[in-house]
Amino acid sequence: MNQALHLVASTAATAHGNPAFSALIWWLVPLFAVTGAIIYVVWVSRFKDGYENETNRSVNSFQSFQRSFTENKPAPGSVRPLPPQASDQDPL
């Protein structure tokens, strides 16, 4: 275990002091960032309409659900309670 840590530490120290490694990092990080940005833009532009349709459908369903609570409320006296059934009555 100690040898593995020593090997990692010595490799990191060697790589940190190496100008070629530093130059490689300065080229790879922006390269990956630009590549990721291009992939993201293509993905969003290609699949955006599909997600918008699903989102709109979901929002419309939720709004319909909300409206169901505010529409067609019965008048307070128009609803009659159900008559009690035999199983609901207390036997005593």
Secondary structure, DSSP 8 states (H G I E B T S, - for coil): -HHHHHHHHHHHHHHHH-HHHHHHHHHHHHHHHHHHHHHHHHHHHHHHHHHHHHHHHHHHHHHHHHHHHHSS---TTT-------GGGS---
